[in-house]
Amino acid sequence: MTNVGNEFGQVLISVLTASEGSGLRSMASGIIRRYELARVSPPVLLYTDRDCCGERKVSSLFTAWKELVIRLDVWHFMRRFVSGCTTDSHPLYGTFMARLSQCIFEWSSEDLILLKKAKTGELLNSKITNSSDEDIMRYVTKKELSTHVRRKTRGVQVTSMLISNLLEAFSGPQGTDTLGVPLLDSDRIWTIWQSQQKHIPCLQDPQDVQLYTKTGTLVKGGIELPIYRCARGSTSLESFHNHLHSFIPGKSLLMTNIIDDDAKNNSYFPRLI
C-alpha cells in the first residue's frame, strides 16, 4: 500500500499492489500530471518513511519537480531504534523515546515564553503565586505545547552528538530498571546507530519552507496564544491504516500482511507540501 497526502492531511492517492515497489513510477507520473492539469505550483517538500537518499531515493520518481526536497519522517526514523530495545514494555522505554525526540527537535523559545506567561496568568487566577519556571512547566500539557509552540530541528552536528550521548547514557546503569534489566541491547543498538547516522541530514527542516500555519488564536491567562498546525512528516497518513479493513471488505490475510509490513518500514507514505 502506497499513500500520498498533502499538508492538510488529505489523501491524494492510494495504490494497492501485489508486490512491494511496483507501480510507483506510474503513480508518481499521475500525481505530477494532476498538478499540471490543475495549474498548481508543484510541492517543494516531500516526506517519506524510507528511501530518502541513496540509490533508491524517492526523488527519482519526481524528476519533473526540480525544486523538490526529500525529507525522512522523524517518527519512522525513531521507530528504527525500537528493534534495539529489549522490549517496548520496559519502564524506561517511554523516557528513552521522549529523549530521542528531544535530540532531534527544540521548542521555539519565543513561543515557549509566551505560553509560560499565559500559564502564569492561569495559575494566578487559581491563587497560585511565586511559581518558578519549573513549577510553571509542570502545569503545561503536551497538548498545549503541540498547539501553541512550534518546533524546529537542531541541525546535523548537534543531533548526532545528542543521540550518541543518549545511547551512551542508556547503555550504562541509567538504562536499567530496578531489577537490573537493560532497556537497550548494547550490540544491536550501536549497529542500528551506525547505519542510521547517514539519515540525520534527511531529518532536518529545509530552509525557507514554512512548516507551520497559524489557524487561529486562544486566550489563556489573559494572553492571546496562536494556534498552529504543523505540516512536518507523514504522521497524518498513519491513521489511514485504521480504515483499510473497512475500505476492502472480506477476511483476507493480505490485509494483515500489509499492516505488519508497515511496522517493518516496508510501506511508502509520501507527504507533499
C-alpha positions in Angstrom: 0.0 0.0 0.0 1.4 3.4 -1.0 -0.4 6.5 0.2 0.3 10.1 -0.8 -1.1 13.0 1.2 -0.8 16.8 1.4 -0.1 19.3 4.2 -3.8 19.4 5.1 -4.0 15.7 6.0 -5.9 14.8 2.8 -5.1 11.6 1.0 -4.4 12.4 -2.7 -3.9 8.9 -3.9 -3.6 5.3 -2.6 -2.1 2.4 -4.6 -2.5 -1.2 -3.7 -0.1 -3.5 -5.5 0.7 -7.2 -5.4 4.4 -6.7 -4.7 6.5 -4.1 -3.0 7.5 -1.0 -5.0 5.8 -1.9 -8.2 3.6 0.7 -9.9 5.1 3.6 -8.0 6.5 5.3 -11.1 3.1 5.3 -12.7 1.6 6.7 -9.5 4.2 9.5 -9.4 3.6 10.3 -13.0 -0.1 10.6 -12.3 0.4 12.9 -9.4 2.7 15.1 -11.5 0.1 15.1 -14.3 -2.7 16.2 -11.9 -0.7 19.2 -10.7 0.0 20.2 -14.3 -3.7 19.9 -15.3 -4.8 21.9 -12.2 -2.1 24.5 -13.0 -1.0 24.4 -9.4 2.6 25.1 -8.4 4.4 21.8 -7.6 5.3 20.8 -4.0 8.6 22.0 -2.6 8.9 19.3 0.1 8.1 15.6 0.3 8.3 13.4 3.5 8.7 9.7 3.1 9.2 6.8 5.6 12.2 5.4 3.7 14.4 5.7 0.6 15.1 9.3 1.4 18.6 9.1 0.0 20.9 6.6 -1.7 20.4 4.6 -4.9 16.6 4.0 -4.3 15.8 7.6 -3.3 12.2 8.7 -3.9 13.4 11.8 -5.8 14.0 9.7 -8.9 10.2 9.3 -9.1 9.7 13.1 -9.2 12.4 14.3 -11.5 9.9 16.8 -13.2 9.8 18.7 -9.9 13.3 20.2 -9.9 12.9 22.1 -6.6 11.5 19.2 -4.6 13.3 18.5 -1.3 13.1 14.9 0.2 13.0 14.5 3.9 12.6 11.4 6.2 9.7 11.3 8.5 11.1 11.6 12.1 8.6 9.1 13.6 9.7 6.4 11.2 13.4 7.2 11.9 12.8 6.9 15.7 10.9 3.6 15.2 14.1 2.1 13.8 15.7 2.3 17.2 12.9 0.2 18.7 14.5 -3.0 17.4 17.5 -2.2 19.5 15.4 -2.2 22.7 15.0 -5.4 24.7 11.2 -4.8 24.9 8.8 -1.9 24.4 7.2 -2.7 27.8 10.4 -1.7 29.6 9.7 1.0 32.3 12.3 3.3 30.6 11.1 2.8 27.0 8.8 5.9 27.1 11.5 8.0 28.6 14.0 6.9 26.0 11.8 7.7 23.1 10.9 11.1 24.5 14.6 11.9 24.9 15.3 10.7 21.4 12.7 13.2 20.1 14.4 15.9 22.1 17.7 15.1 20.5 16.1 15.9 17.1 13.8 18.9 18.0 13.9 22.0 20.1 10.9 24.2 21.0 10.7 27.8 19.8 11.9 30.0 22.7 9.6 32.8 21.6 6.5 30.7 21.6 7.5 29.0 24.8 8.0 32.3 26.7 4.5 33.4 25.5 3.0 30.1 26.7 4.7 30.4 30.1 3.2 33.9 30.5 -0.2 32.5 29.7 0.2 29.6 32.1 1.4 32.0 34.8 -1.8 34.1 34.4 -3.9 30.9 34.7 -2.0 30.0 37.9 -2.5 33.5 39.4 -6.3 33.2 38.6 -6.2 30.0 40.7 -4.4 31.8 43.5 -1.1 30.0 42.8 1.7 32.6 43.2 5.5 32.7 43.2 5.9 29.9 40.7 9.3 29.1 39.3 9.9 28.2 35.6 10.0 24.5 36.6 6.7 24.8 38.5 5.1 26.5 35.5 6.3 23.8 33.1 4.7 21.1 35.3 1.3 22.6 34.6 1.9 22.9 30.8 0.4 19.9 29.0 1.7 18.1 25.9 -1.4 19.3 24.1 -0.7 22.9 24.9 2.9 22.6 23.7 2.0 21.0 20.4 -0.9 23.5 19.8 0.9 26.8 20.7 4.6 26.2 20.4 6.5 25.5 17.2 9.4 23.1 16.9 12.5 23.1 14.7 15.3 20.6 14.1 18.6 21.1 15.9 21.0 20.6 13.0 23.1 17.6 11.9 26.1 18.0 14.2 24.0 18.7 17.4 21.5 15.9 16.7 24.3 13.4 16.0 26.1 14.4 19.2 22.9 14.3 21.4 21.8 10.9 20.1 25.2 9.4 20.6 25.3 10.8 24.2 21.8 9.4 24.8 22.8 5.9 23.7 25.9 6.1 25.8 23.8 7.1 28.9 21.1 4.4 28.4 23.8 1.7 27.7 25.0 2.1 31.3 23.4 1.8 34.7 21.0 4.6 33.9 19.4 2.4 31.2 18.4 -0.5 33.6 15.2 -0.9 35.6 15.0 -1.7 39.3 15.7 -5.4 38.6 18.8 -4.6 36.5 17.2 -5.4 33.2 18.7 -3.1 30.5 16.4 -1.3 28.0 18.9 -1.5 25.2 20.6 -4.4 23.6 24.1 -2.9 23.6 25.4 -4.7 20.5 22.2 -4.2 18.4 21.6 -0.6 19.3 25.1 0.5 18.2 24.8 -1.4 14.9 21.5 0.5 14.3 23.0 3.8 15.1 26.0 3.2 12.8 23.6 2.5 9.9 21.2 5.4 10.7 23.7 8.2 11.2 23.7 8.9 7.5 20.0 9.8 7.7 20.5 12.7 10.2 20.7 15.2 7.3 17.4 13.8 5.9 15.6 14.8 9.2 16.5 18.5 9.1 13.9 21.1 8.3 14.7 22.7 4.9 15.4 26.4 4.9 12.8 28.9 3.6 9.9 26.3 3.9 7.1 27.3 6.2 6.1 24.2 8.1 3.6 25.9 10.5 0.3 27.6 9.6 -1.4 29.8 12.1 -5.1 28.7 12.2 -6.4 30.9 15.0 -5.8 32.2 18.5 -6.8 31.3 22.0 -6.8 33.4 25.2 -5.3 31.8 28.3 -4.4 33.7 31.4 -5.1 37.0 29.7 -2.6 36.2 27.0 -3.5 35.6 23.3 -1.8 32.5 22.1 -1.5 31.4 18.4 -2.8 28.1 17.4 -0.5 26.3 14.9 -1.0 23.4 12.5 2.2 21.6 11.6 2.8 20.1 8.1 6.0 18.2 9.0 6.2 14.5 8.5 3.7 11.8 7.4 2.0 11.1 10.7 -1.4 12.1 9.4 -1.3 9.3 7.0 -0.8 6.7 9.7 -4.4 7.0 10.8 -5.4 5.9 7.3 -4.3 2.4 8.2 -7.1 2.2 10.8 -9.6 2.4 7.9 -8.1 -0.1 5.5 -10.1 -3.0 6.7 -13.3 -1.0 6.1 -12.2 0.0 2.6 -11.5 -3.5 1.4 -14.3 -5.9 2.6 -13.8 -9.6 3.4 -11.5 -11.5 5.7 -8.1 -11.6 4.0 -4.7 -12.5 5.3 -3.3 -9.9 2.7 -4.6 -7.0 4.8 -2.9 -8.4 7.9 0.4 -8.7 6.0 0.1 -5.0 4.9 -0.3 -3.8 8.4 2.6 -6.0 9.6 4.8 -4.7 6.7 4.2 -1.2 7.9 5.8 -2.0 11.2 8.9 -3.2 9.3 9.1 0.0 7.3 8.1 -1.8 4.1 5.3 0.6 3.0 5.6 4.1 1.5 3.9 7.1 3.0 5.0 10.2 1.0 3.6 13.5 2.1 3.6 16.5 -0.2 3.9 20.1 1.0 
